[in-house]
Amino acid sequence: MTATHVKTAQQPAGQRRDWLALPLAKPLLALAVLLALDGLFIPGFFDLVIRDGHLYGPLIDILNRAAPLMLAALGMTLVIATRGIDISVGAVVALSGTIAAMLIGGTMVMNDGVPAYVANTPMPLALAAALGAAMLCGAWNGLLVAGLKLQPIVATLILMVAGRGLAQLFTDGQIVTVYYQPFFFLGSGYLLGIPFSLWVVAAVLAVVGLLLKKTALGLFIQAVGINPVAARLAGVRTATLIFLVYVFCSLCAGMAGLMISSNIKSADANNAGLLLELDAILAVTLGGTSLAGGRFSLAGSMIGALIIQTLTWSIYSLGVPPEINMVVKAVVVFAVCLSQSAGFQRLWKGRQ
């Protein structure tokens, strides 16, 4: 056999290896496998129907419910890319949702003899206050990490406890119900037949993606994640960048909190956003972002969020006890961390 024939025979295997080496190949493959299993075991999983001009179906339900996690994962991606971590995301979700629900509330009035609810505070002002509180939380985290040089997990642990405590203090531990109809559109409304929450995610993703691609911001974040000292010596304002990244992460969590509160038509300071930080970190790592910083992928984080939500939806739909969900997530977290460890990668390459 000639060298040409050998090269031709070996080419398909090389092409397969090159395909699997693509950044989004493994997350997309994992999502495709999950969707295929759902289609096999859950009747009508891929069915889509149009009612009143709106799309309905299991796939739409998964996308809609994944929207808050996708927003949280967007912010978490940039934090992890700078060698940081933010475990206060769930507390910020609870706090922003609580502030919006308490300000909006709803008071019944008579409008031409017809009872209707009006907001206690103008909704734009209430939403701005909720997002402003979320950004203040991010500024607090950023100040501790970038200014005082505290370890990110320690700095955000403070807000993880205090933020949810504040939300519970505001509500006296009770669920605050919202009666104002326009507020519900944010989490359960439709625009052009598609859930409005997905439009919000798409808009945030597009803005951040353009900033990272069309400006030097993406390069600066990578430089800080790879070597913050070298980045600072090269002229990058490392502390300012890290500060802004934490503010953005909390802003995304605040928007997620508004979505969740709007969807359930109330604010539950005790349970809203509980363990959302775990799902956000898992989504980011599943999408290919390195826990060591530097390498990140916004699209990969979106796919990771869809993997987690699809897995959660499948577990509940198949009648599996919900406790299994946490066990599965723990196993996935362990597998992802193991796969990114240098020792495991050396061992794996040595056996090939």
C-alpha positions as CSV (number, residue, x, y, z in Angstrom):
1,M,0.0,0.0,0.0
2,T,1.4,3.4,-1.0
3,A,1.8,6.4,1.3
4,T,-1.1,8.1,-0.5
5,H,-3.4,5.1,0.3
6,V,-2.4,5.2,3.9
7,K,-3.1,8.9,4.2
8,T,-6.5,8.4,2.6
9,A,-7.4,5.6,4.9
10,Q,-6.4,7.5,8.0
11,Q,-8.1,10.8,7.0
12,P,-11.6,10.0,8.3
13,A,-10.4,9.2,11.8
14,G,-8.4,12.4,11.8
15,Q,-11.5,14.3,10.7
16,R,-13.5,12.8,13.5
17,R,-10.9,13.8,16.0
18,D,-10.8,17.4,14.6
19,W,-14.6,17.6,14.8
20,L,-14.6,16.5,18.4
21,A,-11.9,19.1,19.2
22,L,-14.2,22.0,18.2
23,P,-15.1,24.2,21.2
24,L,-18.8,23.6,21.0
25,A,-18.8,20.0,19.7
26,K,-19.0,18.2,23.1
27,P,-21.8,20.4,24.6
28,L,-23.8,20.2,21.4
29,L,-23.4,16.4,21.3
30,A,-24.5,16.1,25.0
31,L,-27.6,18.3,24.3
32,A,-28.4,16.3,21.2
33,V,-28.2,13.0,23.1
34,L,-30.5,14.3,25.8
35,L,-33.0,15.5,23.3
36,A,-32.9,12.2,21.4
37,L,-33.5,10.3,24.7
38,D,-36.4,12.6,25.5
39,G,-37.9,12.1,22.1
40,L,-37.6,8.3,22.5
41,F,-39.1,8.0,26.0
42,I,-41.5,11.0,26.2
43,P,-44.4,10.9,23.8
44,G,-44.9,14.1,21.8
45,F,-41.7,15.7,23.0
46,F,-40.9,17.4,19.7
47,D,-44.5,18.4,19.1
48,L,-45.1,22.1,18.5
49,V,-48.6,23.7,18.4
50,I,-49.7,27.3,17.7
51,R,-52.5,28.6,19.9
52,D,-53.6,32.2,19.8
53,G,-50.5,33.0,17.7
54,H,-48.1,31.6,20.4
55,L,-45.8,28.6,20.1
56,Y,-46.4,25.9,22.7
57,G,-44.7,22.6,23.3
58,P,-42.1,20.8,25.5
59,L,-39.2,22.4,23.6
60,I,-40.6,25.9,24.1
61,D,-41.3,25.2,27.7
62,I,-37.6,24.2,28.2
63,L,-36.4,27.3,26.5
64,N,-38.7,29.5,28.5
65,R,-37.7,28.0,31.8
66,A,-34.0,28.1,30.9
67,A,-34.1,31.9,30.3
68,P,-33.2,32.9,33.9
69,L,-30.4,30.4,34.1
70,M,-29.1,31.5,30.7
71,L,-28.9,35.1,32.0
72,A,-27.2,34.0,35.2
73,A,-24.7,31.9,33.1
74,L,-23.9,34.9,30.9
75,G,-22.7,36.9,33.9
76,M,-21.0,33.9,35.5
77,T,-19.0,33.3,32.3
78,L,-17.2,36.6,32.5
79,V,-16.6,36.2,36.2
80,I,-15.0,32.7,35.8
81,A,-13.1,34.0,32.8
82,T,-11.3,36.4,35.1
83,R,-10.4,33.5,37.5
84,G,-13.3,34.5,39.8
85,I,-16.5,32.9,41.1
86,D,-19.8,34.3,42.3
87,I,-21.8,32.2,44.6
88,S,-24.1,35.0,45.6
89,V,-26.1,34.8,42.3
90,G,-29.1,33.1,43.9
91,A,-29.3,35.7,46.7
92,V,-29.3,38.5,44.2
93,V,-32.1,36.8,42.3
94,A,-34.2,36.6,45.5
95,L,-33.4,40.2,46.5
96,S,-34.2,41.8,43.1
97,G,-37.4,39.8,42.7
98,T,-38.5,40.8,46.2
99,I,-37.8,44.5,45.7
100,A,-39.8,44.5,42.4
101,A,-42.7,42.6,43.9
102,M,-42.9,44.8,47.0
103,L,-42.8,48.0,45.0
104,I,-45.3,46.9,42.3
105,G,-47.7,44.8,44.4
106,G,-51.1,45.7,43.1
107,T,-54.1,47.7,44.4
108,M,-57.6,47.1,43.2
109,V,-59.5,50.2,41.8
110,M,-62.7,50.6,39.9
111,N,-62.2,51.7,36.3
112,D,-65.6,52.7,34.8
113,G,-67.2,50.3,37.1
114,V,-64.8,47.5,36.2
115,P,-62.4,46.3,38.9
116,A,-58.7,46.4,37.9
117,Y,-55.3,46.3,39.6
118,V,-52.9,49.2,39.4
119,A,-49.2,49.1,40.5
120,N,-48.3,50.7,43.9
121,T,-45.2,52.1,42.2
122,P,-44.8,52.8,38.5
123,M,-43.4,49.6,37.0
124,P,-40.4,51.2,35.2
125,L,-39.3,52.8,38.5
126,A,-39.8,49.5,40.4
127,L,-37.8,47.5,37.8
128,A,-35.0,50.2,37.9
129,A,-34.9,50.0,41.7
130,A,-34.6,46.2,41.6
131,L,-31.9,46.2,39.0
132,G,-30.1,49.0,40.8
133,A,-30.1,47.0,44.0
134,A,-28.7,44.1,42.0
135,M,-25.9,46.3,40.6
136,L,-25.1,47.5,44.1
137,C,-24.7,43.9,45.2
138,G,-22.3,43.4,42.3
139,A,-20.4,46.6,43.2
140,W,-20.0,45.2,46.8
141,N,-18.6,41.9,45.4
142,G,-16.3,43.8,43.0
143,L,-15.1,46.0,45.8
144,L,-14.2,43.1,48.0
145,V,-12.5,41.1,45.2
146,A,-10.8,43.8,43.1
147,G,-10.3,46.4,45.8
148,L,-9.6,44.5,49.0
149,K,-8.2,41.4,47.2
150,L,-10.4,38.9,49.0
151,Q,-10.7,35.4,47.6
152,P,-13.8,35.5,45.3
153,I,-15.5,32.6,46.9
154,V,-15.1,34.2,50.4
155,A,-16.2,37.6,49.2
156,T,-19.3,36.4,47.4
157,L,-20.1,34.0,50.3
158,I,-20.8,37.1,52.5
159,L,-23.5,38.3,50.0
160,M,-24.8,34.8,49.5
161,V,-25.9,34.8,53.2
162,A,-26.6,38.5,53.7
163,G,-28.5,39.0,50.4
164,R,-31.1,36.3,51.0
165,G,-31.3,37.4,54.6
166,L,-32.1,41.0,53.5
167,A,-34.8,39.7,51.2
168,Q,-36.3,37.6,54.0
169,L,-36.1,40.6,56.3
170,F,-38.0,42.8,53.8
171,T,-40.8,40.3,53.5
172,D,-40.8,38.9,57.0
173,G,-40.2,35.5,55.5
174,Q,-43.6,35.6,53.7
175,I,-44.4,35.3,50.0
176,V,-45.3,38.6,48.4
177,T,-47.9,38.3,45.7
178,V,-48.1,40.6,42.7
179,Y,-51.4,41.4,41.1
180,Y,-50.3,43.9,38.4
181,Q,-50.9,42.2,35.0
182,P,-48.3,44.0,32.9
183,F,-45.5,42.7,35.2
184,F,-46.4,39.1,34.2
185,F,-45.4,39.8,30.6
186,L,-41.7,39.8,31.5
187,G,-41.7,36.1,32.5
188,S,-44.7,34.6,30.8
189,G,-45.6,36.9,27.9
190,Y,-45.1,36.3,24.2
191,L,-43.6,38.5,21.5
192,L,-44.1,37.4,17.8
193,G,-45.2,34.0,19.1
194,I,-42.0,33.4,21.1
195,P,-41.7,33.8,24.9
196,F,-40.6,37.3,25.8
197,S,-37.9,36.0,28.2
198,L,-36.1,34.5,25.2
199,W,-36.0,37.9,23.5
200,V,-34.4,39.4,26.6
201,V,-31.8,36.7,26.7
202,A,-31.1,37.2,23.0
203,A,-30.7,41.0,23.4
204,V,-28.3,40.7,26.3
205,L,-26.3,38.0,24.5
206,A,-26.1,40.1,21.4
207,V,-24.9,43.2,23.2
208,V,-22.3,41.4,25.2
209,G,-21.2,39.4,22.2
210,L,-20.7,42.5,20.1
211,L,-18.7,44.2,22.9
212,L,-16.4,41.2,23.2
213,K,-15.9,40.8,19.5
214,K,-15.8,44.4,18.3
215,T,-13.8,45.9,21.1
216,A,-10.7,44.9,23.1
217,L,-12.9,43.9,26.0
218,G,-12.8,40.2,25.2
219,L,-9.0,40.3,24.9
220,F,-8.6,42.1,28.2
221,I,-10.8,39.6,30.0
222,Q,-8.8,36.7,28.5
223,A,-5.5,38.4,29.5
224,V,-6.7,39.0,33.1
225,G,-7.8,35.4,33.3
226,I,-4.6,34.0,32.0
227,N,-2.2,36.2,34.0
228,P,-3.6,39.2,35.9
229,V,-0.1,40.4,36.9
230,A,1.1,40.4,33.3
231,A,-2.1,42.1,32.1
232,R,-1.7,44.9,34.7
233,L,1.9,45.4,33.7
234,A,0.8,45.6,30.0
235,G,-1.5,48.5,30.8
236,V,-4.9,46.7,31.4
237,R,-6.8,48.2,34.3
238,T,-7.3,44.9,36.0
239,A,-9.0,46.0,39.1
240,T,-11.6,48.1,37.2
241,L,-12.3,45.3,34.8
242,I,-12.8,42.7,37.6
243,F,-15.1,45.2,39.4
244,L,-17.2,45.7,36.3
245,V,-17.5,42.0,35.6
246,Y,-19.0,41.4,39.1
247,V,-21.4,44.3,38.6
248,F,-22.5,42.8,35.3
249,C,-22.9,39.3,36.8
250,S,-25.2,40.7,39.5
251,L,-27.1,42.7,36.9
252,C,-27.8,39.5,35.0
253,A,-28.9,37.8,38.2
254,G,-31.2,40.7,38.9
255,M,-32.8,40.3,35.5
256,A,-33.2,36.6,36.2
257,G,-34.9,37.4,39.5
258,L,-37.4,39.7,37.7
259,M,-38.2,36.9,35.3
260,I,-38.7,34.3,38.0
261,S,-40.8,36.7,40.1
262,S,-42.9,37.6,37.1
263,N,-43.4,34.0,36.1
264,I,-44.7,32.8,39.5
265,K,-46.5,36.2,40.1
266,S,-44.9,36.5,43.5
267,A,-41.6,36.8,45.3
268,D,-40.4,34.0,47.5
269,A,-37.3,35.2,49.4
270,N,-36.8,31.8,50.9
271,N,-36.7,29.7,47.7
272,A,-36.3,32.0,44.7
273,G,-32.9,31.4,43.0
274,L,-31.9,28.8,45.6
275,L,-28.8,27.0,44.3
276,L,-29.0,28.9,41.0
277,E,-25.4,29.7,41.4
278,L,-24.6,25.9,41.2
279,D,-26.5,25.6,38.0
280,A,-24.9,28.7,36.5
281,I,-21.4,27.5,37.3
282,L,-22.2,24.1,35.9
283,A,-23.7,25.6,32.7
284,V,-20.5,27.7,32.2
285,T,-18.2,24.8,32.7
286,L,-20.2,22.5,30.5
287,G,-20.0,25.1,27.8
288,G,-16.2,24.9,27.7
289,T,-15.2,27.8,29.9
290,S,-12.1,27.0,31.9
291,L,-12.3,27.2,35.7
292,A,-8.7,28.3,35.6
293,G,-9.7,31.5,33.7
294,G,-8.8,32.8,30.3
295,R,-10.8,30.6,28.0
296,F,-14.5,31.2,27.8
297,S,-17.5,30.8,25.5
298,L,-20.8,32.7,25.7
299,A,-22.4,30.4,23.2
300,G,-21.1,27.4,25.1
301,S,-22.6,28.7,28.4
302,M,-26.0,29.0,26.7
303,I,-25.8,25.4,25.5
304,G,-24.8,24.4,29.0
305,A,-27.8,26.1,30.5
306,L,-30.0,24.3,28.0
307,I,-28.4,20.9,28.9
308,I,-29.2,21.5,32.6
309,Q,-32.8,22.6,32.0
310,T,-33.4,19.7,29.6
311,L,-32.0,17.3,32.2
312,T,-34.2,18.8,34.9
313,W,-37.3,18.8,32.7
314,S,-36.6,15.2,31.7
315,I,-36.2,14.0,35.3
316,Y,-39.6,15.5,36.3
317,S,-41.4,14.4,33.2
318,L,-40.2,10.8,33.5
319,G,-41.5,10.6,37.1
320,V,-38.0,10.2,38.6
321,P,-37.9,11.4,42.3
322,P,-36.7,15.1,42.3
323,E,-33.9,14.2,44.8
324,I,-32.2,12.4,41.9
325,N,-31.8,15.7,40.1
326,M,-29.3,17.0,42.7
327,V,-27.3,13.7,42.6
328,V,-27.1,13.9,38.9
329,K,-25.9,17.5,39.0
330,A,-23.3,16.6,41.6
331,V,-22.0,13.8,39.4
332,V,-21.8,16.1,36.4
333,V,-20.0,18.8,38.4
334,F,-17.4,16.2,39.6
335,A,-17.0,14.9,36.0
336,V,-16.5,18.4,34.6
337,C,-13.9,19.4,37.3
338,L,-12.1,16.1,36.8
339,S,-11.9,16.5,33.1
340,Q,-10.4,20.0,33.5
341,S,-7.7,18.9,36.0
342,A,-4.2,18.8,34.6
343,G,-3.4,15.5,36.2
344,F,-6.4,13.8,34.7
345,Q,-5.7,15.2,31.3
346,R,-2.1,13.9,31.5
347,L,-3.3,10.5,32.6
348,W,-5.9,10.4,29.8
349,K,-3.4,11.4,27.1
350,G,-0.9,8.8,28.4
351,R,-3.4,6.0,27.9
352,Q,-4.2,7.0,24.3
